[in-house]
Amino acid sequence: MTQKRGHDVDVRIGVQHSPRELSLETTATQDAILQAFKDASAGDGLLALSDDRGRSVVVPVDKISYLEFSGDAGRRVGFGES
């Protein structure tokens, strides 16, 4: 998966028959992650994602219930009005 430096994107992956979702923070764009999902669907059927800290997850695409993205706009730090 090609990564573009920028804001971190939080990716949450819902897996069928699992009470917990997988969560990963990456600098890859949402479009790159969606393309990796499409490529995995057409290829070996395994979606492999990794973050900048070296953590990786591999999920069979036929078991994925949803992909949820957040955090692309950056993070606010501190207190006060914005």
Contacts in CASP RR format, 6 or more apart in sequence:
PFRMAT RR
TARGET T0000
AUTHOR 0000-0000-0000
METHOD contacts of the structure
MODEL  1
MTQKRGHDVDVRIGVQHSPRELSLETTATQDAILQAFKDASAGDGLLALS
DDRGRSVVVPVDKISYLEFSGDAGRRVGFGES
1 28 0 8 1.000
1 32 0 8 1.000
1 33 0 8 1.000
1 35 0 8 1.000
1 36 0 8 1.000
1 48 0 8 1.000
1 49 0 8 1.000
1 50 0 8 1.000
2 28 0 8 1.000
2 32 0 8 1.000
3 26 0 8 1.000
3 27 0 8 1.000
3 28 0 8 1.000
3 32 0 8 1.000
4 27 0 8 1.000
4 28 0 8 1.000
4 29 0 8 1.000
4 32 0 8 1.000
5 27 0 8 1.000
6 27 0 8 1.000
7 27 0 8 1.000
7 71 0 8 1.000
7 72 0 8 1.000
7 73 0 8 1.000
7 74 0 8 1.000
7 75 0 8 1.000
8 25 0 8 1.000
8 26 0 8 1.000
8 27 0 8 1.000
8 71 0 8 1.000
8 74 0 8 1.000
8 75 0 8 1.000
9 25 0 8 1.000
9 26 0 8 1.000
9 27 0 8 1.000
9 28 0 8 1.000
9 29 0 8 1.000
9 30 0 8 1.000
9 33 0 8 1.000
9 69 0 8 1.000
9 70 0 8 1.000
9 71 0 8 1.000
9 72 0 8 1.000
10 23 0 8 1.000
10 24 0 8 1.000
10 25 0 8 1.000
10 69 0 8 1.000
10 70 0 8 1.000
10 71 0 8 1.000
11 23 0 8 1.000
11 24 0 8 1.000
11 25 0 8 1.000
11 26 0 8 1.000
11 33 0 8 1.000
11 49 0 8 1.000
11 67 0 8 1.000
11 68 0 8 1.000
11 69 0 8 1.000
12 21 0 8 1.000
12 22 0 8 1.000
12 23 0 8 1.000
12 66 0 8 1.000
12 67 0 8 1.000
12 68 0 8 1.000
12 69 0 8 1.000
12 70 0 8 1.000
13 21 0 8 1.000
13 22 0 8 1.000
13 23 0 8 1.000
13 24 0 8 1.000
13 47 0 8 1.000
13 57 0 8 1.000
13 59 0 8 1.000
13 64 0 8 1.000
13 66 0 8 1.000
13 67 0 8 1.000
13 68 0 8 1.000
14 21 0 8 1.000
14 22 0 8 1.000
14 64 0 8 1.000
14 65 0 8 1.000
14 66 0 8 1.000
14 67 0 8 1.000
14 68 0 8 1.000
15 21 0 8 1.000
15 22 0 8 1.000
15 59 0 8 1.000
15 63 0 8 1.000
15 64 0 8 1.000
15 65 0 8 1.000
16 63 0 8 1.000
16 64 0 8 1.000
16 65 0 8 1.000
17 63 0 8 1.000
21 68 0 8 1.000
22 57 0 8 1.000
22 59 0 8 1.000
24 49 0 8 1.000
24 50 0 8 1.000
24 51 0 8 1.000
24 55 0 8 1.000
24 57 0 8 1.000
25 51 0 8 1.000
26 33 0 8 1.000
26 49 0 8 1.000
26 50 0 8 1.000
26 51 0 8 1.000
26 52 0 8 1.000
27 52 0 8 1.000
28 36 0 8 1.000
28 49 0 8 1.000
29 72 0 8 1.000
30 69 0 8 1.000
30 72 0 8 1.000
33 49 0 8 1.000
33 67 0 8 1.000
33 69 0 8 1.000
34 67 0 8 1.000
36 47 0 8 1.000
36 48 0 8 1.000
36 49 0 8 1.000
37 47 0 8 1.000
37 61 0 8 1.000
37 64 0 8 1.000
37 67 0 8 1.000
40 46 0 8 1.000
40 47 0 8 1.000
40 48 0 8 1.000
40 61 0 8 1.000
41 61 0 8 1.000
45 60 0 8 1.000
45 61 0 8 1.000
45 62 0 8 1.000
46 58 0 8 1.000
46 59 0 8 1.000
46 60 0 8 1.000
46 61 0 8 1.000
47 58 0 8 1.000
47 59 0 8 1.000
47 60 0 8 1.000
47 61 0 8 1.000
47 64 0 8 1.000
48 56 0 8 1.000
48 57 0 8 1.000
48 58 0 8 1.000
49 56 0 8 1.000
49 57 0 8 1.000
50 56 0 8 1.000
50 57 0 8 1.000
76 82 0 8 1.000
END
